[in-house]
């Protein structure tokens, strides 16, 4: 199968949508499998600071629509139209378009055989607002690499490299998880997948950066591990109860 170099440019996006024609349909899983992690083969799309514009009219026409009420920053209440459209492209990635007519639009590429999703946020006029890579477990996630931000006119306003403070890298963390036999799920991740290993990272004020890993150690137990983002040393471990609803 020919591999698609998906960059969400207008022309290639429209072609992919026409090729796809199917909506996302995933079965739920209670627990993730203990799949061997290969940290050396993660193919991720390149993220650049280039301007992009999304063809909103085409995506809105294909999206599922619902209506609701939204309170704007000026406390004005308005009725909104909400859009949600999901489909799969040829290379196995899933694409999800979402948003409403008074807020931002989000385009999420759930990348096959990778630990990250490509996230792109758009202004109401379809111009790119921000973009970058994000860990694929939504309830325990972090931004990876460089993120780019743009104003409504499309001018690049800032770039932030979220990897800079972490001398102990994500790739090294994956190796640590392999040794600890902690499972890590590659994408694309299904809807309602059960409890998956989550990873967060923070840089507390005037403190060293840390990784925070939470995983299902037993059907009723979660282990939280805090790891130094500089040395990779385990700083703390904690077991807590988990009730699977």
N, CA, C and O of each residue as an XYZ file, in Angstrom:
980
protein
N       0.845     -1.205      0.000
C       0.000      0.000      0.000
C       0.880      1.255      0.000
O       1.831      1.347      0.776
N       0.575      2.176     -0.833
C       1.366      3.390     -0.915
C       1.236      4.220      0.346
O       0.137      4.423      0.864
N       2.371      4.698      0.834
C       2.365      5.462      2.079
C       2.069      6.937      1.822
O       2.641      7.543      0.916
N       1.191      7.495      2.606
C       0.807      8.896      2.462
C       1.650      9.753      3.383
O       1.755      9.458      4.573
N       2.248     10.799      2.860
C       2.946     11.768      3.708
C       1.960     12.861      4.041
O       1.878     13.877      3.351
N       1.200     12.639      5.126
C       0.041     13.487      5.468
C       0.491     14.759      6.138
O       1.072     14.697      7.222
N       0.251     15.906      5.546
C       0.625     17.196      6.121
C      -0.553     18.123      6.309
O      -0.386     19.284      6.681
N      -1.778     17.601      6.045
C      -2.989     18.398      6.213
C      -3.014     19.666      5.357
O      -3.676     20.634      5.730
N      -2.317     19.688      4.231
C      -2.482     20.812      3.329
C      -3.854     20.681      2.688
O      -4.411     19.584      2.642
N      -4.398     21.761      2.204
C      -5.781     21.765      1.737
C      -5.999     20.741      0.639
O      -6.975     19.991      0.660
N      -5.091     20.713     -0.313
C      -5.318     19.860     -1.455
C      -5.257     18.397     -1.058
O      -6.146     17.623     -1.412
N      -4.216     18.005     -0.325
C      -4.075     16.609      0.067
C      -5.166     16.195      1.038
O      -5.586     15.038      1.029
N      -5.638     17.115      1.879
C      -6.711     16.804      2.815
C      -7.990     16.454      2.064
O      -8.672     15.484      2.393
N      -8.296     17.237      1.075
C      -9.522     16.978      0.316
C      -9.448     15.630     -0.389
O     -10.433     14.893     -0.429
N      -8.266     15.302     -0.953
C      -8.105     14.021     -1.626
C      -8.299     12.882     -0.651
O      -8.970     11.897     -0.958
N      -7.701     13.019      0.544
C      -7.797     11.953      1.545
C      -9.227     11.735      1.991
O      -9.654     10.600      2.197
N      -9.972     12.832      2.142
C     -11.366     12.711      2.567
C     -12.179     11.972      1.508
O     -13.027     11.141      1.832
N     -11.918     12.279      0.255
C     -12.652     11.609     -0.802
C     -12.313     10.124     -0.851
O     -13.168      9.284     -1.133
N     -11.028      9.811     -0.567
C     -10.603      8.420     -0.569
C     -11.149      7.659      0.616
O     -11.446      6.467      0.525
N     -11.279      8.356      1.728
C     -11.625      7.671      2.975
C     -13.073      7.228      2.969
O     -13.367      6.042      2.816
N     -13.985      8.186      3.136
C     -15.403      7.903      3.016
C     -15.987      7.044      4.111
O     -17.156      6.664      4.042
N     -15.200      6.730      5.118
C     -15.703      5.907      6.213
C     -15.510      6.630      7.518
O     -14.575      7.416      7.674
N     -16.408      6.359      8.470
C     -16.284      6.983      9.777
C     -15.599      6.050     10.728
O     -15.566      4.836     10.524
N     -15.046      6.633     11.782
C     -14.312      5.867     12.767
C     -15.250      4.961     13.541
O     -16.269      5.406     14.070
N     -14.898      3.694     13.602
C     -15.692      2.737     14.362
C     -14.746      1.781     15.051
O     -14.135      0.937     14.396
N     -14.608      1.900     16.394
C     -13.639      1.117     17.127
C     -14.320      0.404     18.274
O     -15.190      0.970     18.936
N     -13.924     -0.843     18.513
C     -14.484     -1.593     19.619
C     -13.728     -1.306     20.890
O     -12.523     -1.057     20.855
N     -14.433     -1.337     22.036
C     -13.812     -1.024     23.316
C     -12.979     -2.187     23.799
O     -13.267     -3.347     23.506
N     -11.913     -1.850     24.563
C     -11.074     -2.836     25.198
C     -11.038     -2.546     26.682
O     -11.064     -1.385     27.088
N     -10.980     -3.588     27.497
C     -10.938     -3.371     28.939
C      -9.533     -3.064     29.419
O      -9.346     -2.218     30.294
N      -8.527     -3.755     28.844
C      -7.147     -3.544     29.247
C      -6.270     -3.580     28.009
O      -6.597     -4.261     27.037
N      -5.143     -2.844     28.031
C      -4.229     -2.874     26.914
C      -3.383     -4.131     26.976
O      -3.126     -4.651     28.062
N      -2.943     -4.631     25.819
C      -2.118     -5.821     25.777
C      -0.665     -5.475     26.069
O      -0.239     -4.337     25.872
N       0.092     -6.458     26.539
C       1.500     -6.245     26.845
C       2.334     -6.395     25.576
O       3.134     -7.322     25.448
N       2.138     -5.484     24.657
C       2.851     -5.511     23.397
C       4.280     -5.032     23.596
O       4.519     -4.062     24.315
N       5.237     -5.717     22.954
C       6.627     -5.296     23.067
C       6.804     -3.915     22.471
O       6.321     -3.637     21.373
N       7.488     -3.058     23.187
C       7.713     -1.691     22.740
C       9.007     -1.614     21.949
O      10.063     -1.995     22.456
N       8.947     -1.138     20.745
C      10.146     -0.932     19.944
C      10.392      0.561     19.856
O       9.782      1.247     19.036
N      11.276      1.065     20.690
C      11.472      2.508     20.807
C      12.296      3.085     19.668
O      12.449      4.302     19.567
N      12.826      2.228     18.813
C      13.724      2.707     17.761
C      13.002      2.953     16.439
O      13.605      3.469     15.498
N      11.741      2.597     16.356
C      11.026      2.721     15.086
C       9.707      3.460     15.274
O       8.634      2.861     15.205
N       9.797      4.747     15.509
C       8.609      5.589     15.613
C       8.628      6.583     14.464
O       9.445      7.503     14.450
N       7.743      6.405     13.512
C       7.677      7.292     12.366
C       6.664      8.390     12.648
O       5.465      8.131     12.756
N       7.156      9.612     12.764
C       6.297     10.741     13.087
C       6.347     11.768     11.967
O       7.397     11.967     11.356
N       5.217     12.425     11.689
C       5.234     13.475     10.662
C       6.046     14.674     11.122
O       6.117     14.969     12.315
N       6.649     15.355     10.176
C       7.397     16.566     10.496
C       6.431     17.719     10.707
O       5.478     17.885      9.945
N       6.673     18.509     11.734
C       5.847     19.676     12.033
C       6.683     20.915     11.746
O       7.789     21.055     12.269
N       6.168     21.802     10.927
C       6.916     23.003     10.541
C       6.173     24.261     10.970
O       5.018     24.201     11.392
N       6.837     25.380     10.860
C       6.240     26.665     11.181
C       5.545     27.307     10.001
O       5.292     28.511     10.009
N       5.232     26.516      8.981
C       4.587     27.060      7.792
C       3.104     27.360      8.064
O       2.446     26.678      8.849
N       2.615     28.383      7.400
C       1.200     28.745      7.482
C       0.358     27.680      6.782
O       0.783     27.089      5.789
N      -0.852     27.442      7.320
C      -1.797     26.518      6.702
C      -3.203     27.086      6.820
O      -3.512     27.838      7.744
N      -4.040     26.715      5.875
C      -5.449     27.104      5.930
C      -6.299     25.878      5.657
O      -6.025     25.123      4.725
N      -7.332     25.678      6.469
C      -8.180     24.500      6.374
C      -9.430     24.809      5.559
O     -10.009     25.888      5.683
N      -9.842     23.855      4.726
C     -11.076     23.997      3.960
C     -12.247     23.621      4.869
O     -12.691     22.472      4.876
N     -12.736     24.577      5.622
C     -13.792     24.323      6.605
C     -15.107     23.941      5.960
O     -15.826     23.097      6.495
N     -15.441     24.533      4.834
C     -16.744     24.289      4.220
C     -16.910     22.818      3.857
O     -17.986     22.254      4.058
N     -15.878     22.194      3.332
C     -15.963     20.798      2.932
C     -16.097     19.885      4.151
O     -16.908     18.958      4.147
N     -15.301     20.145      5.196
C     -15.345     19.317      6.399
C     -16.668     19.479      7.146
O     -17.221     18.503      7.651
N     -17.169     20.698      7.215
C     -18.458     20.929      7.878
C     -19.587     20.196      7.154
O     -20.499     19.665      7.788
N     -19.521     20.172      5.844
C     -20.564     19.512      5.064
C     -20.590     18.010      5.335
O     -21.653     17.391      5.292
N     -19.425     17.420      5.612
C     -19.335     15.982      5.850
C     -19.542     15.611      7.315
O     -19.777     14.443      7.626
N     -19.457     16.588      8.218
C     -19.463     16.305      9.658
C     -20.856     15.995     10.196
O     -21.865     16.448      9.655
N     -20.887     15.214     11.270
C     -22.104     15.085     12.066
C     -22.331     16.391     12.804
O     -21.383     16.994     13.307
N     -23.572     16.831     12.875
C     -23.866     18.134     13.470
C     -24.827     17.991     14.645
O     -25.749     17.176     14.626
N     -24.584     18.802     15.658
C     -25.501     18.893     16.796
C     -25.547     20.353     17.233
O     -24.757     21.174     16.767
N     -26.484     20.673     18.137
C     -26.630     22.050     18.578
C     -26.563     22.142     20.093
O     -26.933     21.210     20.807
N     -26.089     23.272     20.560
C     -25.974     23.482     21.993
C     -25.911     24.960     22.317
O     -26.107     25.813     21.451
N     -25.634     25.246     23.574
C     -25.533     26.623     24.068
C     -24.120     26.858     24.576
O     -23.534     25.988     25.219
N     -23.572     28.036     24.287
C     -22.219     28.361     24.712
C     -22.189     29.766     25.302
O     -22.835     30.680     24.788
N     -21.426     29.930     26.393
C     -21.240     31.241     27.003
C     -19.913     31.809     26.514
O     -18.860     31.216     26.752
N     -19.953     32.944     25.840
C     -18.764     33.575     25.289
C     -17.988     34.321     26.381
O     -18.521     34.540     27.469
N     -16.742     34.713     26.107
C     -15.956     35.433     27.105
C     -16.620     36.704     27.642
O     -16.378     37.099     28.783
N     -17.465     37.349     26.808
C     -18.170     38.556     27.268
C     -19.466     38.204     27.997
O     -20.293     39.077     28.261
N     -19.638     36.911     28.322
C     -20.798     36.369     29.049
C     -22.084     36.349     28.215
O     -23.168     36.089     28.737
N     -21.954     36.616     26.959
C     -23.093     36.511     26.069
C     -23.353     35.038     25.772
O     -22.419     34.275     25.523
N     -24.622     34.643     25.799
C     -25.005     33.266     25.520
C     -25.478     33.145     24.077
O     -26.328     33.912     23.625
N     -24.915     32.164     23.354
C     -25.272     31.982     21.953
C     -25.566     30.511     21.680
O     -25.077     29.625     22.381
N     -26.367     30.269     20.657
C     -26.604     28.905     20.208
C     -25.516     28.543     19.206
O     -25.208     29.321     18.303
N     -24.937     27.357     19.371
C     -23.819     26.966     18.514
C     -24.159     25.699     17.727
O     -25.023     24.912     18.114
N     -23.454     25.532     16.621
C     -23.516     24.296     15.854
C     -22.189     23.574     16.060
O     -21.125     24.152     15.836
N     -22.248     22.321     16.483
C     -21.060     21.530     16.822
C     -20.802     20.516     15.716
O     -21.729     19.873     15.223
N     -19.528     20.377     15.327
C     -19.160     19.497     14.220
C     -18.242     18.377     14.718
O     -17.382     18.588     15.574
N     -18.448     17.188     14.161
C     -17.591     16.051     14.492
C     -17.546     15.106     13.287
O     -18.572     14.584     12.852
N     -16.347     14.898     12.763
C     -16.195     14.058     11.579
C     -14.935     13.221     11.734
O     -13.860     13.770     11.974
N     -15.046     11.898     11.602
C     -13.915     10.993     11.765
C     -13.827     10.039     10.586
O     -14.849      9.554     10.100
N     -12.616      9.769     10.126
C     -12.433      8.874      8.995
C     -11.006      8.333      9.009
O     -10.143      8.836      9.728
N     -10.776      7.299      8.204
C      -9.459      6.676      8.115
C      -8.877      6.912      6.735
O      -9.589      6.846      5.733
N      -7.580      7.188      6.684
C      -6.898      7.385      5.406
C      -6.118      6.124      5.040
O      -6.045      5.183      5.830
N      -5.537      6.109      3.842
C      -4.957      4.906      3.269
C      -3.861      4.282      4.126
O      -3.744      3.058      4.168
N      -3.055      5.092      4.808
C      -1.926      4.542      5.558
C      -2.329      3.979      6.915
O      -1.468      3.514      7.662
N      -3.622      4.008      7.254
C      -4.088      3.449      8.513
C      -4.307      4.459      9.611
O      -4.863      4.118     10.654
N      -3.882      5.707      9.407
C      -4.114      6.747     10.403
C      -5.604      7.109     10.438
O      -6.308      6.998      9.434
N      -6.065      7.545     11.615
C      -7.417      8.078     11.748
C      -7.339      9.596     11.859
O      -6.427     10.139     12.482
N      -8.301     10.267     11.249
C      -8.382     11.721     11.295
C      -9.693     12.108     11.963
O     -10.744     11.542     11.659
N      -9.628     13.070     12.873
C     -10.859     13.571     13.487
C     -10.892     15.096     13.390
O      -9.955     15.784     13.797
N     -11.982     15.598     12.847
C     -12.246     17.043     12.779
C     -13.355     17.361     13.775
O     -14.380     16.678     13.793
N     -13.167     18.386     14.602
C     -14.184     18.763     15.584
C     -14.111     20.265     15.843
O     -13.123     20.924     15.517
N     -15.185     20.790     16.437
C     -15.227     22.209     16.779
C     -16.635     22.748     16.684
O     -17.583     21.989     16.482
N     -16.781     24.066     16.831
C     -18.090     24.697     16.704
C     -17.930     26.061     16.060
O     -16.817     26.572     15.927
N     -19.045     26.644     15.664
C     -18.993     27.876     14.867
C     -18.739     29.137     15.693
O     -18.827     30.246     15.165
N     -18.422     28.979     16.999
C     -18.046     30.138     17.810
C     -16.697     29.931     18.522
O     -16.291     30.751     19.344
N     -16.024     28.848     18.202
C     -14.766     28.569     18.891
C     -13.685     28.149     17.910
O     -13.673     28.575     16.755
N     -12.775     27.305     18.391
C     -11.695     26.817     17.564
C     -12.119     25.523     16.863
O     -13.083     24.867     17.257
N     -11.376     25.183     15.823
C     -11.539     23.899     15.154
C     -10.272     23.075     15.398
O      -9.161     23.604     15.415
N     -10.469     21.775     15.584
C      -9.358     20.881     15.903
C      -9.278     19.763     14.871
O     -10.279     19.122     14.550
N      -8.085     19.543     14.363
C      -7.828     18.432     13.449
C      -6.781     17.542     14.113
O      -5.661     17.974     14.386
N      -7.164     16.298     14.366
C      -6.309     15.374     15.105
C      -5.985     14.166     14.234
O      -6.884     13.458     13.780
N      -4.710     13.939     14.008
C      -4.255     12.789     13.241
C      -3.741     11.730     14.217
O      -2.694     11.913     14.839
N      -4.469     10.634     14.350
C      -4.068      9.540     15.241
C      -3.161      8.616     14.453
O      -3.621      7.831     13.624
N      -1.884      8.715     14.717
C      -0.865      8.117     13.861
C      -0.699      6.625     14.137
O      -0.565      6.207     15.287
N      -0.709      5.841     13.085
C      -0.529      4.400     13.192
C       0.882      4.054     13.648
O       1.858      4.627     13.163
N       0.985      3.116     14.579
C       2.265      2.588     15.036
C       3.150      3.661     15.666
O       4.371      3.623     15.519
N       2.539      4.613     16.364
C       3.299      5.671     17.024
C       2.650      6.012     18.354
O       1.486      5.684     18.587
N       3.399      6.667     19.222
C       2.909      7.044     20.546
C       2.343      8.462     20.581
O       1.968      8.957     21.644
N       2.282      9.107     19.430
C       1.871     10.511     19.399
C       0.815     10.765     18.330
O       0.746     10.066     17.318
N      -0.006     11.785     18.582
C      -0.951     12.301     17.602
C      -0.455     13.652     17.109
O       0.199     14.391     17.846
N      -0.766     13.966     15.872
C      -0.486     15.295     15.332
C      -1.729     16.154     15.539
O      -2.802     15.830     15.030
N      -1.587     17.243     16.282
C      -2.713     18.113     16.621
C      -2.565     19.448     15.895
O      -1.503     20.072     15.914
N      -3.657     19.869     15.255
C      -3.678     21.188     14.624
C      -4.962     21.904     15.029
O      -6.061     21.375     14.864
N      -4.809     23.101     15.555
C      -5.928     23.934     15.979
C      -6.054     25.101     14.995
O      -5.054     25.691     14.586
N      -7.305     25.424     14.620
C      -7.531     26.469     13.621
C      -8.438     27.565     14.168
O      -9.332     27.310     14.974
N      -8.186     28.797     13.708
C      -9.065     29.925     14.006
C     -10.385     29.756     13.257
O     -10.516     28.888     12.394
N     -11.355     30.596     13.599
C     -12.663     30.549     12.940
C     -12.578     30.783     11.436
O     -13.417     30.287     10.684
N     -11.572     31.533     10.993
C     -11.435     31.807      9.563
C     -10.710     30.682      8.817
O     -10.474     30.792      7.613
N     -10.361     29.618      9.513
C      -9.686     28.489      8.879
C      -8.175     28.574      8.900
O      -7.498     27.619      8.521
N      -7.629     29.713      9.340
C      -6.176     29.851      9.433
C      -5.652     29.061     10.628
O      -6.310     28.966     11.664
N      -4.464     28.500     10.467
C      -3.856     27.709     11.528
C      -3.627     28.566     12.776
O      -3.215     29.721     12.668
N      -3.894     28.004     13.954
C      -3.671     28.703     15.225
C      -2.486     28.109     15.981
O      -1.653     28.847     16.507
N      -2.405     26.780     16.038
C      -1.267     26.121     16.675
C      -1.178     24.693     16.169
O      -2.166     24.131     15.696
N       0.021     24.099     16.271
C       0.202     22.720     15.822
C       1.439     22.118     16.465
O       2.409     22.808     16.780
N       1.366     20.795     16.650
C       2.472     20.069     17.241
C       2.062     18.644     17.564
O       0.941     18.233     17.268
N       2.969     17.890     18.173
C       2.735     16.497     18.536
C       2.334     16.382     19.995
O       2.816     17.127     20.848
N       1.441     15.434     20.272
C       0.915     15.237     21.618
C       0.816     13.737     21.893
O       0.402     12.969     21.024
N       1.198     13.320     23.109
C       1.108     11.912     23.488
C      -0.320     11.430     23.318
O      -1.262     12.181     23.574
N      -0.495     10.170     22.883
C      -1.800      9.730     22.382
C      -2.820      9.286     23.421
O      -3.936      8.923     23.047
N      -2.484      9.300     24.720
C      -3.472      8.987     25.757
C      -4.016     10.299     26.306
O      -3.311     11.015     27.017
N      -5.268     10.618     25.979
C      -5.794     11.965     26.216
C      -5.875     12.338     27.689
O      -5.677     13.503     28.034
N      -6.165     11.369     28.577
C      -6.316     11.717     29.988
C      -4.972     11.772     30.717
O      -4.921     12.120     31.897
N      -3.904     11.437     30.033
C      -2.565     11.559     30.596
C      -1.609     11.830     29.470
O      -1.065     10.888     28.893
N      -1.382     13.084     29.133
C      -0.682     13.416     27.896
C       0.337     14.526     28.126
O       0.414     15.101     29.212
N       1.112     14.817     27.096
C       2.070     15.923     27.132
C       2.400     16.319     25.694
O       2.197     15.545     24.759
N       2.902     17.520     25.540
C       3.312     18.006     24.231
C       4.777     17.640     23.986
O       5.622     17.777     24.870
N       5.056     17.175     22.771
C       6.411     16.761     22.422
C       6.987     17.653     21.333
O       6.277     18.084     20.424
N       8.289     17.925     21.439
C       8.971     18.676     20.397
C       8.522     20.126     20.328
O       8.082     20.698     21.325
N       8.634     20.707     19.158
C       8.327     22.126     18.965
C       6.872     22.319     18.568
O       6.368     21.647     17.667
N       6.201     23.246     19.250
C       4.842     23.671     18.910
C       4.892     25.087     18.351
O       5.651     25.933     18.826
N       4.073     25.328     17.335
C       4.041     26.624     16.658
C       2.682     27.277     16.874
O       1.648     26.610     16.825
N       2.692     28.588     17.115
C       1.444     29.341     17.313
C       1.379     30.498     16.325
O       2.394     31.094     15.967
N       0.128     30.804     15.886
C      -0.100     31.822     14.850
C      -1.266     32.720     15.261
O      -2.173     32.287     15.972
N      -1.233     33.976     14.806
C      -2.364     34.866     15.060
C      -3.436     34.632     13.991
O      -3.189     33.897     13.035
N      -4.634     35.246     14.131
C      -5.717     34.997     13.157
C      -5.360     35.345     11.713
O      -5.965     34.814     10.782
N      -4.386     36.230     11.522
C      -3.980     36.601     10.164
C      -2.979     35.606      9.576
O      -2.621     35.700      8.401
N      -2.529     34.654     10.394
C      -1.616     33.634      9.894
C      -0.156     33.891     10.165
O       0.701     33.155      9.674
N       0.154     34.926     10.943
C       1.545     35.227     11.249
C       2.036     34.360     12.397
O       1.362     34.232     13.419
N       3.213     33.765     12.226
C       3.816     32.955     13.280
C       4.188     33.862     14.452
O       4.946     34.818     14.288
N       3.650     33.557     15.636
C       3.875     34.419     16.805
C       4.796     33.806     17.845
O       5.432     34.537     18.605
N       4.886     32.474     17.899
C       5.772     31.867     18.903
C       6.101     30.434     18.542
O       5.330     29.757     17.862
N       7.250     29.980     19.003
C       7.647     28.576     18.902
C       8.161     28.156     20.274
O       8.951     28.866     20.897
N       7.708     27.006     20.734
C       8.130     26.489     22.039
C       8.586     25.046     21.872
O       7.833     24.207     21.380
N       9.827     24.754     22.284
C      10.334     23.380     22.253
C      10.144     22.780     23.640
O      10.876     23.109     24.574
N       9.163     21.904     23.766
C       8.825     21.323     25.065
C       9.812     20.234     25.498
O       9.768     19.788     26.644
N      10.691     19.806     24.604
C      11.681     18.789     24.954
C      12.906     19.374     25.657
O      13.625     18.654     26.350
N      13.145     20.667     25.485
C      14.396     21.279     25.937
C      14.744     21.000     27.395
O      15.892     20.645     27.664
N      13.824     21.138     28.358
C      14.226     20.941     29.759
C      14.563     19.492     30.114
O      15.162     19.239     31.159
N      14.184     18.538     29.256
C      14.278     17.123     29.617
C      15.521     16.480     29.011
O      15.546     16.135     27.829
N      16.550     16.326     29.839
C      17.773     15.657     29.409
C      17.549     14.145     29.333
O      18.153     13.458     28.509
N      16.669     13.636     30.209
C      16.233     12.242     30.120
C      15.043     12.234     29.178
O      13.948     12.657     29.551
N      15.253     11.754     27.954
C      14.300     11.950     26.870
C      13.157     10.949     26.902
O      13.178      9.985     27.667
N      12.160     11.193     26.061
C      11.048     10.255     25.940
C      11.541      8.899     25.456
O      11.072      7.865     25.933
N      12.479      8.888     24.518
C      13.001      7.633     23.997
C      13.686      6.824     25.095
O      13.586      5.598     25.119
N      14.381      7.505     26.001
C      14.996      6.823     27.145
C      13.931      6.334     28.127
O      14.074      5.274     28.737
N      12.874      7.112     28.270
C      11.775      6.696     29.136
C      11.123      5.421     28.600
O      10.771      4.537     29.381
N      10.959      5.314     27.291
C      10.386      4.117     26.685
C      11.263      2.898     27.016
O      10.740      1.824     27.312
N      12.562      3.058     26.968
C      13.468      1.970     27.315
C      13.296      1.572     28.786
O      13.333      0.388     29.121
N      13.109      2.562     29.656
C      12.857      2.283     31.068
C      11.565      1.467     31.231
O      11.530      0.512     32.007
N      10.520      1.837     30.511
C       9.251      1.120     30.591
C       9.392     -0.313     30.089
O       8.759     -1.225     30.621
N      10.215     -0.511     29.074
C      10.470     -1.864     28.583
C      11.083     -2.734     29.678
O      10.660     -3.870     29.892
N      12.077     -2.189     30.364
C      12.759     -2.933     31.423
C      11.818     -3.245     32.576
O      11.922     -4.298     33.204
N      10.898     -2.321     32.851
C       9.944     -2.492     33.948
C       8.732     -3.329     33.536
O       7.853     -3.620     34.347
N       8.707     -3.713     32.239
C       7.571     -4.473     31.687
C       6.241     -3.716     31.857
O       5.200     -4.297     32.163
N       6.325     -2.422     31.649
C       5.138     -1.575     31.695
C       4.635     -1.383     30.264
O       5.374     -0.865     29.427
N       3.403     -1.785     29.963
C       2.899     -1.716     28.583
C       2.653     -0.277     28.139
O       2.275      0.581     28.937
N       2.873     -0.035     26.861
C       2.635      1.282     26.276
C       1.978      1.069     24.928
O       2.490      0.332     24.086
N       0.847      1.716     24.730
C       0.023      1.473     23.548
C       0.381      2.417     22.405
O       0.438      3.634     22.578
N       0.623      1.826     21.229
C       0.826      2.630     20.037
C      -0.506      2.905     19.360
O      -1.476      2.169     19.540
N      -0.536      3.972     18.579
C      -1.763      4.364     17.920
C      -2.023      3.609     16.636
O      -1.176      2.839     16.183
N      -3.205      3.824     16.036
C      -4.253      4.694     16.585
C      -5.015      4.006     17.711
O      -5.324      2.817     17.632
N      -5.311      4.769     18.755
C      -5.989      4.222     19.926
C      -7.494      4.295     19.721
O      -8.026      5.306     19.262
N      -8.174      3.201     20.070
C      -9.620      3.123     19.895
C     -10.334      4.031     20.878
O      -9.760      4.476     21.871
N     -11.598      4.298     20.582
C     -12.436      5.006     21.535
C     -12.751      4.073     22.704
O     -12.953      2.875     22.510
N     -12.790      4.630     23.926
C     -13.072      3.861     25.137
C     -12.189      2.617     25.251
O     -12.705      1.501     25.300
N     -10.872      2.796     25.293
C      -9.958      1.646     25.256
C      -9.704      0.999     26.607
O      -8.922      0.051     26.681
N     -10.335      1.471     27.685
C      -9.979      1.005     29.015
C      -8.812      1.823     29.562
O      -8.443      2.853     28.997
N      -8.241      1.354     30.659
C      -7.162      2.135     31.274
C      -5.842      1.843     30.570
O      -5.371      0.706     30.555
N      -5.261      2.866     29.997
C      -3.971      2.760     29.320
C      -2.893      3.457     30.131
O      -3.178      4.367     30.911
N      -1.663      3.028     29.945
C      -0.538      3.711     30.584
C      -0.503      5.167     30.131
O      -0.488      5.450     28.933
N      -0.491      6.082     31.086
C      -0.463      7.511     30.763
C       0.889      8.102     31.161
O       1.538      7.636     32.098
N       1.291      9.128     30.433
C       2.555      9.815     30.700
C       2.315     11.308     30.693
O       1.761     11.859     29.741
N       2.730     11.949     31.751
C       2.725     13.408     31.815
C       4.144     13.880     32.126
O       4.971     13.104     32.605
N       4.418     15.138     31.855
C       5.691     15.704     32.298
C       5.475     17.153     32.692
O       4.695     17.871     32.067
N       6.164     17.568     33.722
C       6.003     18.920     34.242
C       7.362     19.506     34.590
O       8.344     18.794     34.800
N       7.378     20.821     34.643
C       8.563     21.554     35.106
C       8.075     22.469     36.222
O       7.725     23.620     35.962
N       8.045     21.976     37.472
C       7.575     22.806     38.588
C       8.438     24.050     38.757
O       9.616     24.053     38.399
N       7.841     25.108     39.309
C       8.569     26.356     39.527
C       9.820     26.121     40.359
O       9.759     25.534     41.439
N      10.965     26.590     39.841
C      12.244     26.510     40.547
C      12.644     25.085     40.913
O      13.383     24.873     41.874
N      12.153     24.100     40.142
C      12.493     22.704     40.381
C      12.874     22.032     39.069
O      12.643     22.569     37.986
N      13.462     20.847     39.190
C      13.862     20.094     38.009
C      12.646     19.454     37.340
O      11.656     19.170     38.013
N      12.705     19.224     36.033
C      11.583     18.590     35.319
C      11.413     17.135     35.738
O      12.379     16.463     36.098
N      10.179     16.660     35.687
C       9.883     15.271     36.060
C       8.921     14.639     35.060
O       8.089     15.312     34.451
N       9.063     13.323     34.912
C       8.097     12.501     34.190
C       7.156     11.877     35.207
O       7.570     11.538     36.315
N       5.886     11.724     34.831
C       4.901     11.077     35.698
C       4.208      9.979     34.899
O       3.491     10.250     33.935
N       4.435      8.741     35.314
C       3.872      7.582     34.630
C       2.841      6.912     35.531
O       3.094      6.697     36.716
N       1.690      6.586     34.975
C       0.656      5.840     35.700
C       0.244      4.651     34.850
O      -0.057      4.795     33.665
N       0.234      3.448     35.481
C      -0.103      2.259     34.701
C      -0.877      1.258     35.545
O      -0.816      1.276     36.774
N      -1.608      0.382     34.856
C      -2.453     -0.597     35.514
C      -1.605     -1.809     35.903
O      -1.393     -2.719     35.102
N      -1.124     -1.801     37.149
C      -0.237     -2.852     37.644
C      -0.997     -4.156     37.893
O      -0.442     -5.243     37.736
N      -2.251     -4.041     38.276
C      -3.147     -5.174     38.498
C      -4.551     -4.709     38.144
O      -4.777     -3.506     38.020
N      -5.513     -5.634     37.974
C      -6.861     -5.202     37.599
C      -7.465     -4.171     38.530
O      -8.333     -3.404     38.114
N      -7.019     -4.131     39.806
C      -7.572     -3.172     40.764
C      -6.520     -2.252     41.378
O      -6.761     -1.626     42.410
N      -5.322     -2.171     40.721
C      -4.240     -1.361     41.271
C      -3.556     -0.548     40.174
O      -3.235     -1.065     39.104
N      -3.339      0.741     40.467
C      -2.568      1.613     39.587
C      -1.284      2.011     40.296
O      -1.296      2.359     41.477
N      -0.175      1.958     39.565
C       1.091      2.430     40.113
C       1.449      3.764     39.477
O       1.454      3.900     38.254
N       1.751      4.752     40.326
C       2.217      6.060     39.868
C       3.719      6.141     40.117
O       4.179      5.918     41.238
N       4.482      6.459     39.077
C       5.937      6.552     39.175
C       6.376      7.946     38.760
O       5.987      8.431     37.698
N       7.174      8.586     39.583
C       7.751      9.899     39.259
C       9.235      9.697     38.966
O       9.959      9.103     39.765
N       9.680     10.194     37.815
C      11.039      9.971     37.333
C      11.687     11.309     37.016
O      11.051     12.182     36.425
N      12.932     11.476     37.399
C      13.647     12.713     37.114
C      13.781     12.920     35.615
O      14.170     12.005     34.890
N      13.458     14.123     35.149
C      13.610     14.462     33.743
C      15.038     14.813     33.376
O      15.328     15.094     32.213
N      15.932     14.800     34.351
C      17.349     15.087     34.113
C      18.174     13.802     34.134
O      18.938     13.531     33.207
N      18.016     13.015     35.197
C      18.863     11.833     35.391
C      18.179     10.519     35.039
O      18.860      9.523     34.793
N      16.842     10.492     35.008
C      16.132      9.252     34.794
C      15.962      8.428     36.058
O      15.472      7.299     36.005
N      16.360      8.979     37.188
C      16.239      8.269     38.465
C      14.782      8.260     38.932
O      14.076      9.264     38.831
N      14.341      7.092     39.452
C      12.996      6.994     40.008
C      12.969      7.749     41.335
O      13.726      7.437     42.254
N      12.092      8.743     41.423
C      12.006      9.590     42.603
C      10.963      9.082     43.597
O      11.120      9.245     44.807
N       9.905      8.470     43.085
C       8.875      7.928     43.977
C       8.010      6.921     43.243
O       7.879      6.964     42.020
N       7.416      6.003     44.019
C       6.438      5.047     43.522
C       5.267      5.022     44.496
O       5.449      5.117     45.710
N       4.064      4.892     43.947
C       2.878      4.840     44.798
C       1.844      3.923     44.170
O       1.598      3.991     42.965
N       1.233      3.057     44.988
C       0.166      2.175     44.539
C      -1.160      2.720     45.059
O      -1.278      3.059     46.236
N      -2.152      2.802     44.183
C      -3.484      3.243     44.607
C      -4.530      2.308     44.028
O      -4.296      1.616     43.037
N      -5.679      2.305     44.666
C      -6.771      1.427     44.246
C      -7.414      1.942     42.966
O      -7.453      3.145     42.710
N      -7.910      1.015     42.178
C      -8.567      1.365     40.912
C      -9.858      0.561     40.794
O      -9.852     -0.659     40.956
N     -10.938      1.231     40.517
C     -12.222      0.583     40.305
C     -12.596      0.739     38.837
O     -12.785      1.856     38.355
N     -12.700     -0.363     38.138
C     -13.018     -0.339     36.724
C     -14.530     -0.257     36.549
O     -15.250     -1.231     36.766
N     -15.001      0.938     36.147
C     -16.436      1.136     35.937
C     -16.843      0.771     34.510
O     -18.017      0.877     34.156
